[in-house]
Amino acid sequence: MKRKELEGLIRATEDKIKEYEQELQNMRKQLTVVIEQEKERKHYISSKEIIDLIYKNTGKKINMSTVKRWADEGYLGEVIDEKDKFWALRTKQGKKRFLYPKVDTHSFLHEKGYLHPEFDILDLVEINQPDNEIITGTVVDSVLELDQFHYTIQAEDTFEVIKNVKEEFLTKKE
């Protein structure tokens, strides 16, 4: 190859590298936004998720109009449009999807008797927290804090009382 051809190829390759670096930088920014929105989305619940949650907890079937009535009466907190607030997340196409803050919704559902702790007092459970050993214990108390249940567990081995264990870190021991 001649010198001019090589210089041309080098320039073209350098231009492509710059283009790819810019594209990579844009993708990283996009990923950061998606991760932030995924974290934030966990603090909200949709109408369908409310219906499913009530069914799971009580076996009762309610319909969308009931959820809409509760929202209209202000029981579920601020109503937001999922597509507006979480524009970076892929959502279902079609109808508007409303979301409600879990803090308000869970509190309301708990007061109405539609939301119960997953574990009962005296249930034997395992605590599976990241970076900790698995601890077996007995549920001695549960309380709804913000948007999830927290438990007080008495360890089986040491009888130590462990407070504020999130429901997500517990599994029922058979």
Salt bridges, closest charged atoms under 4 A:
GLU7 OE2 - ARG3 NE 2.89
GLU49 OE1 - ARG41 NH2 3.39
ASP52 OD2 - LYS48 NZ 3.07
ASP72 OD2 - LYS68 NZ 3.04
GLU73 OE2 - ARG69 NE 3.90
ASP81 OD2 - LYS96 NZ 3.73
GLU82 OE2 - ARG41 NE 3.05
GLU82 OE1 - ARG97 NE 2.69
ASP123 OD2 - LYS172 NZ 3.56
GLU126 OE2 - LYS173 NZ 3.44
ASP147 OD2 - HIS43 ND1 3.80
